[in-house]
Amino acid sequence: MKELLSLRFPLGNEGMTTVRLATGGVCSQAGLDLDASEDCKVCVTESLLLLWHAGYGRAELVFFEENGLCARIAGEESGEGRACAEDEISFALLGALASDVCTEKREGRLSGISFRFGK
């Protein structure tokens, strides 16, 4: 496993642009084509939204190479969750766009998401 980038940041609209730009850079470094890069950015964004809806105030995002480009997103600073009807759409997008999508739960609540692109 070769770590490419690790970020910790507050969840919310302010950081999304920065995270999407960083994701695009990592995708380019990993050799993903434009379509796969856009799909990866969507998956990262949807994962962050899911964690935000689950009540997390911060997140850690780690990109690494292991049979393709992998991302692991974990919620930090837990608060009260606010499940949203759009969560089902976010999970559907993750399942349709990425490979090996895994979710983690803590105390019955979503706490992390990982997925892979390529190979």
Secondary structure, 3 states (H helix, E strand, C coil): CEEEEEEEEECCHHHHHHHHHHHHHHHHHCCCCHHHHHHHHHHHHHHHHHHHHCCEEEEEEEEEECCCEEEEEEEEEECCCCCCCCHHHHHHHHHHHCEEEEEEEECCEEEEEEEEECC
